[in-house]
């Protein structure tokens, strides 16, 4: 995460603490008053001022003042700088004490002050357990301090053990404010934040906090960047007041300003989520769906933060349980799509999801983003509207052709947060609207959209055999081929998350190709010429990774399909396959982990360039614990040879392999076919011309090669069925 922290983090963003301040005028005035009052109280205690504090009017307030004084006493080593270079663990109780002191002062604020606001929202408390692994984590990392936001309509107390489903903010502490400690703190914070996205289906964006020595910085994590506040030095009155202003603001602001989504709520009585799905792009027009099954979680730190829910629009009559299961009739997709008024070539913007192995994939910093639209922009004019693309597909293909192989939109539109000012749809401006123009130009503008679609699919890892997997992949890519050839729409993001399994009433399966967010409509002039670099990192084509300046074709998506087959062959098709002890040293791991984008592209070119290298590095490392792994080996071998050594274009040496050649070396002789296919399409011993990129040369054969690749998948399905008999 260290590289991401350097690439994606914007420092000294002056509006960050402002983003936590209430937008309601009465609450904003109250926040300012409380910030001043609490800061004066802290300064009086710290300075041991002779100035007399206001006399307590009640016994409860007197007790509170005593408690606050004790808490501030515990926080004093952090506030006066005496903790500098102390052990990191000695900072935790000091930081927690100050946070608790501020919340206790807010809690006991006289009722008449609270009544000036329309409502009194929450208090922020630290978890009692520090330096611990939160519940629902998928790794062994321990957080320093966790914060939870507590409603004020019940007993308020510090929570004991943090868990990622309820955590509000993670604090990472370091001994000193040195550059090295600060960079390490941010890197660790980046690692924690993805868990919050994954475990909280209502999380729109995430707050974070680092405390390095006596310096604190607040952070906001958005889809493609993180923004850090200027330093708040808690050994100075000004730094302490800014820190208090942050805490008071987070206590009084709207839920949407905490990163929560008020259009998704938990119905405890029915044991399910209630999700409002827009029926248009206008505020207030929506339909309620119910779900207790998250099909896809937003388990990436950066990207569109796609979530999918199996849902129904019929309200359950009683509590959902194993004995009273929910019957789904739709899939809800929630995503933050890049907004563009026209689908034109972009300059290096990146929308990259990380691999599934350990969440530590690398991706490039988005650059060259276009100016944000005005505050009065029209969401319906988004050229990247998935709803419009799916409706176009249905209109051209008709009601029956390829039915059930791609999603049919039932409802959908942009999301509006209920208390958002000026009827603004949920978008990047709602999250970090205070960015200056220069910062906006490096920040992709995203629009929060939500759709209800049918049919209902299951994740790809729910296939029960290699035969089922090959059937699902064949169906999805047949749909892919038909949609491009008949509708002119290229999917542009084939991955494990975008192909679903649909179980038929007769017990069979078929594939469902979803997620047309990144699709390219070739009917729009220039739309497929050097489109934005987007996709899921292990499965991105070389042209996509390198952002090569030529149009994308079906071959890019077939290349992604090859990578997907190899990925599943290496790691297993579902969770019944035992984890590999040697997973950390597989060559395929370099497609995702610990490498820069350009380096991944070079590695893929090397792995693909000859069948010998592809077999040695990739195919021979397939997981032999996977029943039917040999079927995947055969499929991968022929997909590779059809893409990179196709004998039907055998006289064109410029199309061979995957490396830009020097014109001197012939493609080496490969071993004979041992995988049992009759039509291994390998041509050998040709010397490609100097300086030719075979990825470019193959473009003119894209349709013909794609037809052959589809035939390869169909034959692979037939062989899988034969092996079952």
C-alpha positions as MATLAB code, in Angstrom:
seq = 'XXXXXXXXXXXXXXXXXXXXXXXXXXXXXXXXXXXXXXXXXXXXXXXXXXXXXXXXXXXXXXXXXXXXXXXXXXXXXXXXXXXXXXXXXXXXXXXXXXXXXXXXXXXXXXXXXXXXXXXXXXXXXXXXXXXXXXXXXXXXXXXXXXXXXXXXXXXXXXXXXXXXXXXXXXXXXXXXXXXXXXXXXXXXXXXXXXXXXXXXXXXXXXXXXXXXXXXXXXXXXXXXXXXXXXXXXXXXXXXXXXXXXXXXXXXXXXXXXXXXXXXXXXXXXXXXXXXXXXXXXXXXXXXXXXXXXXXXXXXXXXXXXXXXXXXXXXXXXXXXXXXXXXXXXXXXXXXXXXXXXXXXXXXXXXXXXXXXXXXXXXXXXXXXXXXXXXXXXXXXXXXXXXXXXXXXXXXXXXXXXXXXXXXXXXXXXXXXXXXXXXXXXXXXXXXXXXXXXXXXXXXXXXXXXXXXXXXXXXXXXXXXXXXXXXXXXXXXXXXXXXXXXXXXXXXXXXXXXXXXXXXXXXXXXXXXXXXXXXXXXXXXXXXXXXXXXXXXXXXXXXXXXXXXXXXXXXXXXXXXXXXXXXXXXXXXXXXXXXXXXXXXXXXXXXXXXXXXXXXXXXXXXXXXXXXXXXXXXXXXXXXXXXXXXXXXXXXXXXXXXXXXXXXXXXXXXXXXXXXXXXXXXXXXXXXXXXXXXXXXXXXXXXXXXXXXXXXXXXXXXXXXXXXXXXXXXXXXXXXXXXXXX';
ca = [
       0.000    0.000    0.000;
       3.001    2.307    0.299;
       3.034    2.994   -3.457;
      -0.671    3.728   -3.487;
      -0.287    6.092   -0.557;
       2.299    8.023   -2.549;
       0.384    7.986   -5.837;
      -3.170    8.515   -4.651;
      -2.786   10.796   -1.636;
      -3.195   14.560   -1.993;
      -1.651   16.469    0.936;
      -2.582   19.769    2.576;
      -6.146   19.970    1.277;
      -7.559   22.895    3.201;
     -11.249   21.950    2.838;
     -11.128   18.556    4.589;
     -12.203   19.688    8.075;
     -14.741   22.003    6.410;
     -16.318   18.960    4.740;
     -17.252   17.710    8.233;
     -19.134   20.884    9.166;
     -22.958   20.882    9.150;
     -24.637   22.328    6.072;
     -27.713   23.368    8.062;
     -27.197   26.983    9.135;
     -28.503   26.514   12.700;
     -26.373   23.451   13.270;
     -23.344   25.182   11.798;
     -23.756   28.073   14.246;
     -24.109   25.590   17.088;
     -21.014   23.690   15.931;
     -18.975   26.877   15.962;
     -20.233   27.776   19.432;
     -19.495   24.327   20.825;
     -16.055   24.232   19.211;
     -15.173   27.526   20.861;
     -16.573   26.512   24.255;
     -14.871   23.096   24.313;
     -11.574   24.576   23.107;
     -11.671   27.212   25.857;
     -12.333   24.516   28.429;
      -9.372   22.466   27.196;
      -7.081   25.498   27.159;
      -8.113   26.375   30.703;
      -7.256   22.875   31.914;
      -4.004   22.660   29.953;
      -2.858   26.113   30.957;
      -3.999   25.689   34.571;
      -5.618   29.051   34.072;
      -6.744   31.105   37.045;
      -9.756   32.130   34.976;
     -12.776   30.576   36.639;
     -14.805   28.199   34.510;
     -18.572   28.563   34.490;
     -20.156   27.232   37.680;
     -21.881   23.876   37.222;
     -25.636   24.299   37.434;
     -26.450   20.683   38.219;
     -24.875   17.731   39.965;
     -24.701   15.911   36.612;
     -22.728   18.757   35.049;
     -20.394   18.888   38.029;
     -19.737   15.160   37.678;
     -19.147   15.663   34.001;
     -16.621   18.417   34.595;
     -14.738   16.119   36.963;
     -14.755   13.294   34.440;
     -13.625   15.606   31.659;
     -10.795   16.928   33.835;
      -9.613   13.368   34.470;
      -9.791   12.533   30.769;
      -7.862   15.648   29.823;
      -5.291   14.717   32.427;
      -4.821   11.378   30.686;
      -4.537   13.153   27.335;
      -2.017   15.681   28.624;
       1.188   13.841   27.569;
      -0.029   13.959   23.956;
      -1.198   17.566   24.187;
       1.947   18.962   25.761;
       4.361   17.072   23.523;
       5.949   14.983   26.239;
       5.032   11.786   24.350;
       7.396   12.693   21.520;
       9.450    9.602   20.677;
       7.731    7.533   23.358;
       6.578    4.032   22.495;
       3.703    4.092   20.041;
       1.426    2.135   22.356;
       1.680    4.904   24.962;
      -0.071    7.241   22.526;
      -3.264    5.174   22.259;
      -4.775    5.943   25.708;
      -3.868    9.631   25.377;
      -5.585    9.972   21.985;
      -8.585    7.996   23.198;
      -8.877   10.151   26.316;
      -9.057   13.388   24.317;
     -11.673   11.952   21.962;
     -13.775   10.756   24.881;
     -13.422   14.091   26.689;
     -14.781   16.002   23.689;
     -17.716   13.605   23.357;
     -18.522   13.848   27.074;
     -18.577   17.630   26.858;
     -20.921   17.412   23.880;
     -23.089   14.859   25.648;
     -23.649   17.111   28.647;
     -24.204   20.310   26.695;
     -27.358   21.980   28.129;
     -30.548   20.935   26.360;
     -31.478   24.486   25.401;
     -28.406   24.661   23.120;
     -29.216   21.379   21.442;
     -32.775   22.447   20.761;
     -31.516   25.223   18.491;
     -30.645   22.506   16.012;
     -33.184   20.492   14.089;
     -31.772   17.308   15.614;
     -28.884   16.024   17.720;
     -27.070   13.322   15.837;
     -24.254   11.378   17.402;
     -21.152   11.254   19.588;
     -17.804    9.827   18.562;
     -16.167    7.362   20.959;
     -13.018    5.228   20.729;
     -13.145    1.503   21.231;
     -11.674    0.416   24.549;
      -9.542   -2.257   22.880;
      -6.559   -0.780   21.035;
      -3.813   -2.326   18.910;
      -6.121   -5.171   17.887;
      -7.418   -7.017   14.869;
     -11.045   -5.969   14.224;
     -13.705   -8.581   13.748;
     -14.583   -9.460   10.116;
     -11.066   -8.702    8.901;
      -9.662  -10.949    6.178;
      -6.045  -10.355    7.202;
      -3.963  -10.259   10.381;
      -3.438   -6.490   10.494;
      -4.100   -4.745   13.800;
      -5.508   -1.240   14.022;
      -4.253    1.224   16.637;
      -7.498    2.977   17.605;
     -11.001    2.535   16.218;
     -13.841    5.047   16.480;
     -17.553    4.375   16.501;
     -20.376    6.889   16.070;
     -23.041    6.427   18.739;
     -26.635    7.675   18.592;
     -27.727    9.783   21.550;
     -31.105    8.140   22.041;
     -29.818    5.480   24.417;
     -27.001    4.575   26.770;
     -23.759    5.974   25.468;
     -20.546    4.245   26.349;
     -17.248    3.358   24.806;
     -17.379    0.152   22.781;
     -15.068   -2.670   23.778;
     -13.972   -4.561   20.641;
     -13.870   -2.959   17.190;
     -15.383   -4.677   14.171;
     -15.319   -3.520   10.573;
     -19.094   -3.674   10.213;
     -19.599   -0.829   12.671;
     -16.276    1.030   12.657;
     -16.576    4.674   11.695;
     -12.922    5.767   11.600;
      -9.575    4.015   11.968;
      -6.710    5.935   13.590;
      -3.114    5.012   12.802;
      -0.516    6.384   15.233;
       3.247    6.743   14.909;
       5.896    7.968   17.340;
       7.109   11.013   15.438;
       5.919   13.384   12.691;
       8.921   12.470   10.556;
       8.438   11.909    6.846;
       9.143    8.198    7.194;
       6.662    7.705   10.041;
       4.014    9.785    8.285;
       4.335    7.841    5.042;
       4.151    4.552    6.923;
       1.047    5.729    8.805;
      -0.739    6.626    5.578;
       0.273    3.324    3.958;
      -1.193    1.351    6.862;
      -4.346    3.477    6.903;
      -4.850    2.720    3.198;
      -4.757   -0.977    4.052;
      -7.482   -0.671    6.683;
      -9.905    1.413    4.646;
     -10.742   -1.277    2.098;
     -12.224   -3.378    4.927;
     -14.709   -0.620    5.723;
     -15.902   -0.556    2.119;
     -16.146   -4.346    2.044;
     -18.030   -4.776    5.328;
     -20.408   -1.809    5.178;
     -22.904   -1.870    2.281;
     -23.987    1.697    3.072;
     -20.472    3.178    2.949;
     -20.115    5.881    0.254;
     -16.734    7.229    1.289;
     -14.431    6.823    4.285;
     -12.843    9.127    6.849;
      -9.461    8.287    8.322;
      -7.058    9.818   10.835;
      -3.326    9.588   11.431;
      -1.554   10.865   14.545;
       2.215   11.081   14.146;
       3.790   12.374   17.304;
       1.813   15.505   18.178;
       0.576   16.076   14.597;
      -2.834   14.826   13.427;
      -4.204   14.712    9.869;
      -7.743   13.881    8.806;
      -8.307   12.083    5.501;
     -11.214   11.527    3.140;
     -11.021    8.511    0.833;
     -12.961    8.818   -2.416;
     -13.206    6.573   -5.474;
      -9.835    7.431   -6.966;
      -7.943    9.604   -4.481;
      -7.445   10.253   -0.790;
      -7.221   13.805    0.539;
      -5.372   14.758    3.734;
      -5.903   17.885    5.790;
      -3.090   20.248    6.732;
      -1.258   19.379    9.949;
      -3.147   19.813   13.211;
      -0.457   20.174   15.880;
      -2.186   19.364   19.148;
       0.577   20.991   21.206;
      -0.640   24.388   19.957;
      -3.966   26.113   20.736;
      -4.737   26.507   17.042;
      -4.055   22.846   16.294;
      -6.157   21.700   19.245;
      -9.063   23.925   18.201;
      -8.973   22.567   14.633;
      -8.963   19.016   15.995;
     -11.964   19.841   18.191;
     -13.695   21.481   15.214;
     -13.305   18.231   13.289;
     -14.809   16.140   16.107;
     -17.685   18.553   16.748;
     -18.461   18.743   13.025;
     -18.544   14.961   12.666;
     -20.926   14.834   15.641;
     -23.405   17.354   14.242;
     -23.222   16.959   10.456;
     -25.621   14.905    8.328;
     -25.092   11.166    8.044;
     -24.200   11.564    4.371;
     -21.209   13.696    5.437;
     -19.888   10.759    7.449;
     -19.847    8.681    4.281;
     -23.076    6.862    5.089;
     -25.773    6.174    2.507;
     -29.168    7.150    3.859;
     -30.925    5.350    1.007;
     -29.786    1.974    2.383;
     -30.958    1.020    5.870;
     -31.157   -2.046    8.084;
     -34.611   -3.325    8.937;
     -33.892   -5.178   12.169;
     -37.456   -6.422   12.493;
     -37.371   -8.116    9.080;
     -33.627   -9.000    9.275;
     -32.771   -7.482    5.910;
     -31.670   -4.326    4.137;
     -34.082   -1.821    2.668;
     -32.655   -0.292   -0.506;
     -34.206    2.603   -2.386;
     -33.721    2.139   -6.126;
     -34.334    5.199   -8.301;
     -36.912    4.831  -11.054;
     -35.573    7.890  -12.897;
     -32.839   10.516  -12.625;
     -35.154   12.841  -10.670;
     -34.994   13.198   -6.893;
     -37.654   11.372   -4.898;
     -38.658    8.906   -7.597;
     -37.659    5.501   -6.264;
     -38.858    2.033   -5.356;
     -37.978    0.039   -2.219;
     -36.279   -3.328   -2.545;
     -35.340   -5.790    0.196;
     -32.149   -7.842    0.388;
     -30.287  -10.127    2.759;
     -27.665  -11.300    0.271;
     -24.674   -9.244   -0.865;
     -23.493  -10.880   -4.089;
     -20.547   -8.546   -4.681;
     -19.003   -6.338   -2.003;
     -16.925   -3.219   -2.593;
     -13.707   -4.845   -1.438;
     -11.335   -2.563   -3.327;
      -9.723    0.539   -1.906;
     -10.156    2.527   -5.127;
     -12.442    2.162   -8.109;
     -16.158    2.277   -8.765;
     -16.935    0.413   -5.509;
     -19.419   -1.872   -7.221;
     -21.874   -3.673   -4.986;
     -24.509   -6.179   -6.065;
     -27.430   -7.395   -3.967;
     -29.880  -10.225   -4.615;
     -33.210   -8.570   -3.835;
     -36.974   -8.503   -4.146;
     -39.449   -5.671   -4.471;
     -41.960   -7.602   -2.372;
     -41.770   -6.734    1.326;
     -41.334   -9.863    3.479;
     -44.374  -10.609    5.619;
     -42.264  -11.810    8.535;
     -38.645  -11.949    9.653;
     -36.315  -13.406    7.017;
     -34.556  -16.583    8.183;
     -33.480  -20.012    6.999;
     -37.012  -21.173    7.637;
     -38.453  -18.147    5.861;
     -35.993  -17.429    3.033;
     -36.271  -14.436    0.766;
     -37.290  -15.147   -2.819;
     -35.306  -12.854   -5.114;
     -36.606  -11.372   -8.342;
     -33.892   -8.807   -9.118;
     -30.229   -7.935   -8.715;
     -29.432   -4.432   -7.506;
     -26.206   -2.900   -8.692;
     -24.798    0.088   -6.806;
     -21.788    1.848   -8.317;
     -19.942    5.140   -8.731;
     -19.627    5.597  -12.479;
     -17.325    8.150  -14.070;
     -19.403   10.959  -15.530;
     -18.694   12.158  -19.032;
     -20.808   14.372  -21.239;
     -19.397   12.564  -24.260;
     -17.850    9.153  -24.777;
     -14.600   10.386  -26.235;
     -10.970    9.349  -25.854;
      -9.531   10.280  -22.487;
      -5.961   10.995  -21.568;
      -4.699    8.399  -19.188;
      -7.552    8.287  -16.701;
      -7.508    5.081  -14.747;
     -10.375    3.121  -13.285;
      -8.605    0.056  -12.038;
      -9.847   -2.552   -9.594;
      -7.252   -4.654   -7.801;
      -6.805   -8.382   -7.856;
      -8.621  -10.736   -5.529;
      -5.582  -12.392   -3.981;
      -4.795  -10.056   -1.119;
      -6.021   -6.629   -2.113;
      -2.537   -5.299   -2.634;
      -2.627   -4.809   -6.393;
      -1.021   -1.705   -7.752;
      -2.656    0.848   -9.992;
      -1.744    4.167  -11.492;
      -2.729    7.610  -10.366;
      -5.647    9.007  -12.392;
      -4.352   11.895  -14.448;
      -5.774   14.238  -17.006;
      -9.330   14.177  -15.660;
     -11.679   16.601  -17.370;
     -13.199   19.576  -15.534;
     -16.141   18.746  -13.345;
     -19.595   19.527  -14.712;
     -21.461   22.460  -13.233;
     -23.533   22.028  -10.079;
     -26.626   22.061  -12.294;
     -25.465   19.221  -14.559;
     -28.015   16.777  -15.976;
     -27.308   13.152  -14.957;
     -29.284   11.844  -17.925;
     -26.626   13.268  -20.263;
     -23.947   10.930  -18.934;
     -22.496    9.162  -21.979;
     -21.391    6.361  -19.638;
     -24.942    5.494  -18.610;
     -25.167    1.718  -18.295;
     -28.959    1.839  -18.351;
     -28.932    3.518  -21.775;
     -26.451    0.951  -23.104;
     -28.528   -2.005  -21.868;
     -31.711   -0.520  -23.304;
     -29.981   -0.090  -26.657;
     -28.871   -3.726  -26.584;
     -32.389   -4.939  -25.853;
     -33.868   -2.740  -28.562;
     -31.518   -4.156  -31.195;
     -31.466   -7.804  -30.094;
     -35.189   -7.956  -29.297;
     -36.992   -9.454  -26.348;
     -35.989  -13.089  -26.850;
     -32.562  -13.272  -28.529;
     -29.844  -13.748  -25.916;
     -32.497  -13.321  -23.230;
     -31.049  -14.060  -19.802;
     -27.469  -13.715  -21.038;
     -27.244   -9.974  -20.298;
     -29.106   -7.862  -17.708;
     -32.505   -6.323  -18.367;
     -33.047   -3.082  -16.460;
     -36.177   -2.980  -14.307;
     -35.476    0.347  -12.602;
     -32.525    2.653  -12.236;
     -31.077    6.124  -12.072;
     -28.816    8.348  -10.020;
     -28.977    8.286   -6.222;
     -29.993   11.343   -4.192;
     -29.177   11.607   -0.494;
     -32.333   12.811    1.322;
     -30.772   15.848    3.015;
     -28.514   16.860    0.166;
     -28.745   20.612   -0.493;
     -29.888   22.075   -3.795;
     -31.339   18.756   -5.012;
     -27.861   17.659   -6.083;
     -27.466   13.992   -7.072;
     -24.919   11.983   -5.104;
     -21.577   12.604   -6.765;
     -17.954   13.538   -6.134;
     -18.984   17.144   -5.456;
     -21.133   15.898   -2.567;
     -18.063   14.250   -1.013;
     -15.252   16.751   -1.600;
     -16.974   19.758   -3.108;
     -14.488   22.105   -1.463;
     -11.587   21.061   -3.714;
     -10.059   23.910   -5.679;
     -10.043   23.908   -9.481;
      -6.550   22.462   -9.781;
      -7.427   19.589   -7.449;
     -10.652   18.950   -9.370;
      -8.703   18.597  -12.611;
      -6.840   15.600  -11.182;
      -9.974   14.041   -9.684;
     -12.355   12.005  -11.869;
     -15.960   13.133  -11.374;
     -18.146   10.183  -10.395;
     -21.909    9.841  -10.224;
     -23.570    7.465   -7.741;
     -26.036    5.292   -9.641;
     -28.169    2.273   -8.760;
     -30.097   -0.181  -10.926;
     -32.431   -3.116  -10.401;
     -31.914   -5.778  -13.058;
     -32.930   -9.325  -13.903;
     -32.236  -12.213  -14.067;
     -30.718  -13.004  -10.688;
     -27.220  -14.451  -10.897;
     -24.681  -15.818   -8.474;
     -20.943  -15.070   -8.275;
     -18.702  -16.997  -10.632;
     -17.130  -18.902   -7.729;
     -20.460  -20.679   -7.110;
     -19.874  -23.020  -10.068;
     -19.684  -26.611   -8.896;
     -17.366  -28.018  -11.532;
     -15.040  -27.090  -14.370;
     -17.789  -28.185  -16.766;
     -20.180  -25.615  -15.276;
     -17.473  -22.954  -15.396;
     -16.793  -23.562  -19.095;
     -20.526  -23.449  -19.900;
     -20.888  -20.134  -18.083;
     -17.832  -18.636  -19.795;
     -19.013  -19.852  -23.203;
     -22.464  -18.293  -22.722;
     -21.042  -14.999  -21.517;
     -18.584  -14.698  -24.398;
     -21.188  -15.751  -26.975;
     -23.344  -12.925  -25.642;
     -20.286  -10.657  -25.776;
     -19.726  -11.542  -29.442;
     -23.351  -10.988  -30.450;
     -23.600   -7.662  -28.607;
     -20.534   -6.331  -30.387;
     -21.309   -7.618  -33.866;
     -25.005   -6.633  -33.789;
     -25.001   -3.603  -31.463;
     -21.494   -2.234  -31.846;
     -20.916   -2.275  -28.078;
     -17.656   -3.629  -26.654;
     -17.862   -4.728  -23.018;
     -14.258   -3.693  -22.179;
     -14.056   -5.244  -18.667;
     -14.160   -9.057  -18.666;
     -13.353  -10.255  -15.141;
     -14.374  -12.684  -12.430;
     -16.863  -10.174  -11.037;
     -18.596   -9.460  -14.345;
     -19.640  -12.972  -15.333;
     -22.355  -14.500  -13.168;
     -23.899  -17.956  -12.856;
     -27.649  -18.386  -13.406;
     -29.156  -21.680  -12.252;
     -32.040  -22.886  -14.393;
     -35.144  -24.660  -13.166;
     -33.945  -27.933  -14.708;
     -30.726  -27.833  -12.686;
     -28.537  -26.605  -15.491;
     -26.564  -23.374  -15.592;
     -25.985  -20.562  -18.021;
     -23.756  -17.516  -18.006;
     -24.772  -13.886  -17.485;
     -22.524  -11.051  -18.696;
     -22.952   -7.995  -16.482;
     -21.410   -4.587  -15.725;
     -21.466   -2.472  -18.880;
     -20.169    0.592  -17.002;
     -16.973    0.592  -19.037;
     -18.580   -0.461  -22.312;
     -17.568    1.302  -25.524;
     -20.266    2.250  -28.036;
     -18.478    2.177  -31.394;
     -21.319    4.133  -33.011;
     -19.997    7.221  -31.232;
     -17.172    8.774  -33.191;
     -13.788    8.029  -31.673;
     -15.267    6.212  -28.685;
     -13.145    3.102  -29.001;
      -9.929    4.844  -30.012;
      -7.674    4.788  -26.974;
     -10.485    4.664  -24.411;
      -9.693    5.197  -20.755;
      -7.568    2.578  -19.039;
     -10.071    0.673  -16.985;
     -10.656   -2.821  -15.684;
      -9.749   -5.374  -13.043;
      -5.994   -5.554  -12.726;
      -5.151   -9.276  -13.211;
      -7.431   -9.458  -16.258;
      -6.551   -6.253  -18.120;
      -5.235   -6.668  -21.664;
      -1.737   -5.537  -22.525;
      -3.087   -2.724  -24.716;
      -5.238   -1.579  -21.821;
      -2.380   -1.732  -19.317;
      -0.047    0.184  -21.605;
      -2.788    2.562  -22.734;
      -1.677    1.973  -26.330;
      -2.864    4.628  -28.787;
      -5.149    2.503  -30.937;
      -8.708    1.332  -30.785;
      -9.800   -1.545  -28.583;
     -11.297   -4.658  -30.197;
     -12.960   -7.883  -29.150;
      -9.469   -9.383  -28.858;
      -8.783   -7.247  -25.793;
     -11.737   -8.830  -24.023;
     -10.785  -12.315  -25.223;
      -7.303  -11.709  -23.847;
      -8.960  -10.845  -20.519;
     -10.944  -14.075  -20.750;
      -7.702  -16.020  -21.208;
      -6.295  -14.382  -18.087;
      -9.461  -15.271  -16.176;
      -9.187  -18.948  -17.162;
      -5.545  -18.945  -16.076;
      -6.357  -17.220  -12.785;
      -9.079  -19.722  -11.900;
      -6.890  -22.607  -13.049;
      -4.083  -21.425  -10.779;
      -6.052  -20.592   -7.640;
      -9.167  -22.760   -7.982;
     -12.668  -22.197   -9.314;
     -14.421  -22.092   -5.925;
     -13.834  -22.276   -2.181;
     -13.882  -26.079   -2.139;
     -10.384  -26.068   -3.612;
      -7.768  -26.065   -0.823;
      -5.575  -22.925   -0.692;
      -2.131  -23.385   -2.153;
       0.907  -23.241    0.094;
       2.968  -21.997   -2.827;
       0.532  -19.292   -3.982;
       2.942  -16.532   -2.995;
       5.549  -17.666   -5.537;
       3.355  -18.366   -8.567;
       4.450  -16.351  -11.643;
       0.814  -15.408  -12.293;
       0.807  -13.466   -9.028;
       2.896  -10.817  -10.784;
      -0.169   -9.939  -12.865;
      -1.581   -8.206   -9.820;
       0.633   -7.862   -6.775;
       3.598   -5.672   -6.033;
       4.152   -4.339   -9.542;
       3.576   -1.096  -11.358;
       1.150   -1.084  -14.283;
       3.895   -0.864  -16.908;
       5.785   -3.725  -15.252;
       2.688   -5.951  -15.263;
       2.298   -5.334  -18.995;
       5.910   -6.363  -19.634;
       5.480   -9.489  -17.516;
       2.368  -10.473  -19.470;
       4.114   -9.887  -22.799;
       6.899  -12.205  -21.612;
       4.528  -14.928  -20.380;
       2.515  -14.872  -23.609;
       5.272  -14.554  -26.208;
       5.817  -18.271  -26.853;
       3.770  -21.312  -26.051;
       6.775  -22.766  -24.236;
       6.990  -19.770  -21.883;
       3.221  -19.647  -21.423;
       3.146  -23.318  -20.545;
       6.203  -23.158  -18.263;
       5.110  -20.047  -16.331;
       1.356  -20.420  -16.297;
      -0.226  -23.673  -17.487;
       2.183  -26.007  -15.685;
       1.383  -24.158  -12.448;
      -2.357  -24.820  -12.529;
      -3.752  -26.148   -9.260;
      -3.729  -29.929   -9.487;
      -6.028  -30.107   -6.439;
      -8.784  -28.724   -8.675;
     -10.837  -31.587  -10.183;
     -10.797  -31.116  -13.939;
      -7.769  -28.827  -13.925;
      -6.530  -30.555  -17.089;
      -9.631  -29.334  -18.932;
      -8.721  -25.780  -18.006;
      -5.133  -26.389  -19.116;
      -6.365  -27.505  -22.526;
      -8.736  -24.571  -22.858;
      -6.045  -22.071  -21.853;
      -3.533  -23.628  -24.269;
      -5.811  -23.351  -27.295;
      -7.113  -19.907  -26.377;
      -3.510  -18.741  -26.146;
      -2.429  -20.279  -29.445;
      -5.522  -18.982  -31.246;
      -4.824  -15.484  -30.003;
      -1.077  -15.343  -30.464;
      -0.084  -18.014  -33.018;
      -3.123  -18.402  -35.252;
      -2.375  -20.548  -38.291;
      -5.239  -19.067  -40.308;
      -3.167  -15.895  -40.511;
       0.019  -17.938  -40.453;
       1.788  -16.183  -43.302;
       1.557  -12.862  -41.463;
       4.568  -13.080  -39.141;
       3.805   -9.610  -37.791;
       0.889  -11.078  -35.803;
       2.898  -13.654  -33.901;
       3.638  -13.572  -30.214;
       3.306  -10.634  -27.850;
       6.656   -8.806  -27.868;
       7.778   -5.924  -30.058;
      10.586   -7.648  -31.916;
      14.006   -6.540  -33.117;
      13.586   -8.334  -36.424;
      16.408  -10.798  -35.704;
      14.983  -13.688  -33.709;
      12.525  -16.202  -35.069;
       9.758  -17.464  -32.831;
      11.240  -20.610  -31.247;
       9.981  -24.073  -31.998;
       7.424  -25.206  -29.413;
       6.767  -28.665  -28.101;
       4.073  -30.761  -29.723;
       0.542  -30.627  -28.456;
       0.019  -32.817  -25.405;
      -3.372  -31.445  -24.425;
      -5.546  -33.515  -26.723;
      -6.888  -30.852  -29.075;
      -6.633  -31.497  -32.802;
      -6.552  -27.854  -33.805;
      -3.622  -26.364  -31.945;
      -3.199  -23.284  -34.114;
       0.527  -22.677  -33.700;
       2.720  -21.426  -36.520;
       6.463  -21.570  -35.893;
       9.867  -20.486  -37.056;
       8.959  -17.145  -38.565;
      10.970  -13.971  -38.096;
       8.683  -11.013  -37.353;
       9.683   -7.679  -38.909;
      11.623   -5.257  -36.758;
       9.735   -2.924  -34.425;
       6.289   -4.423  -35.052;
       3.832   -4.739  -32.167;
       1.770   -7.886  -32.776;
      -1.085   -6.515  -30.655;
      -1.515   -3.760  -33.226;
      -1.181   -6.051  -36.239;
      -3.821   -8.516  -35.031;
      -6.511   -5.810  -34.907;
      -7.432   -6.299  -38.584;
      -8.208   -9.968  -37.906;
     -10.212   -9.289  -34.719;
     -13.610  -10.562  -35.890;
     -12.231  -13.708  -37.509;
     -10.048  -14.609  -34.519;
     -12.941  -13.891  -32.125;
     -15.147  -16.336  -34.025;
     -12.452  -18.966  -33.656;
     -12.010  -18.246  -29.936;
     -15.724  -18.710  -29.403;
     -15.408  -22.026  -31.213;
     -12.578  -22.989  -28.841;
     -14.831  -22.429  -25.815;
     -17.648  -24.422  -27.404;
     -15.298  -27.365  -28.042;
     -13.969  -27.073  -24.496;
     -17.533  -27.424  -23.184;
     -18.083  -30.497  -25.366;
     -14.899  -32.125  -24.060;
     -15.877  -31.326  -20.477;
     -19.249  -32.999  -21.013;
     -17.516  -36.016  -22.552;
     -15.233  -36.316  -19.527;
     -18.263  -36.344  -17.226;
     -19.831  -39.259  -19.133;
];
